[in-house]
């Protein structure tokens, strides 16, 4: 995965003629009416979202930890809006889609722990709108997520949770040139599923999965050649090993692209950095809480990884 790189498609799309042609391809591929007209209308808005997002990320690379969450959240929001313009030329259709679409609970001044904090999804707003229009995933309104449950999904944090909790929440899949990969059969114990149910559920959830064969002590998975996206809604990609992360938690078989896991975490961290300055300062400058280890690792991962995920998404949207 080419992380922390704005020199590829982002640079290409800074040219108005190239950006307009790119949007035209996206709209024609999606059978959007008046594709040429709408591509002209959206060209500069599209470019400015990309430029703004790029500037915020580049500023984050040089900024102290105290303000990184704010820069990264608003940077990713700009890139997300640019991606939306490839599918929704009329975005924003109304003011309801301009809100973040997430709420965080009021802080408790004593015994507050970031890992136990939670966010709640709203019915309307950028989160639900983007999830539906970019990935065709309908999300349950009012659903709640703890910070720990979100962090556990990110492959690069797996070792940190294993060191702390002596438990793994994912298994990494390294595919060979035959498009096969192997899981330890202990995945069945983790999920409390039979071999046959696991096979059915995995193929139902992962359309690119052609075959599941249980040959103790492993389970062999065979994928299609098209299994190349960094934005798979179930199998997240580890930027450090280039392997897919197979979930060991039942609930994670529900489609939930990694971009939105980062969105929820960055939203909450940015709100804390802005409005809970005393607690945020204490966490950053002391070693008394376990929270800081997870926060630092996540921020280091997300500022490298998200630009690459958005780059992949932009490339997917255009058929050429």
Secondary structure, DSSP 4 states (H G I P E B T S, - for coil): ---S--SSHHHHTTSHHHHHHHHHHHHHHTT-TTHHHHHHHHHHHHHHHHHHHHHHHHHHHTS-HHHHHHHHHHHHHHHHHHHHTTT-TT--SSGGGSS-SEEEPPPPSSS--GGG-EEEE-SSSHHHHHHHHHH-----TT-EEEHHHHHTTSGGGHHHHHHHHS--SEEEE---TTSEEEEETHHHHHHT--HHHHHHHHHHH-TTEEEEEEETTEEEEEE-TT---S--SSSEE-TTT--EEEE-SGGGGS---HHHHHHHHHHHHHHHHHH-HHHHHHHHH-SS-THHHHHHHHHHHHHHHHHHHHHHHHHHHS--
